[in-house]
Amino acid sequence: MRRIFLWATCILSLHLNAQTYINLQDNYNVASNSHIIINPGNYNVSDPGNDGLLRLNNVENVIIEGPGVISDGLSYTGYFIKMNNCRNITIRNLDQVKHYYYAVHAMNSDS
């Protein structure tokens, strides 16, 4: 019984600490308890739907990182990150985000 519990605990902890590497794209829905790392590079990605390239709705405990990422929205419209009703969100290490209406649009969210 102890082995099963220990095994289940190890698997769960690996899942909770897993990092997801993505190429930047429009309409990427981020889930709770995620650690998202955007692959380095220059991205020319607009947000024509004004709903965010990275969308966070009703999520918590998320880390978004982008070391070496330069993102150009091209037209001063839309959002790089749009979040609603979120908590404990960390955004770090992005090199440059430009030409969006807002880089981060947060509503009803804290920390």
Secondary structure, 3 states (H helix, E strand, C coil): CHHHHHHHHHHHHHHHCCCEEECCCCCEECCCCCEEEECCEEEECCCCCCCCCEEEECCEEEEEECCCEEEECCCCCCEEEEEECCEEEEEECCCEEECCCEEEEEECCEC
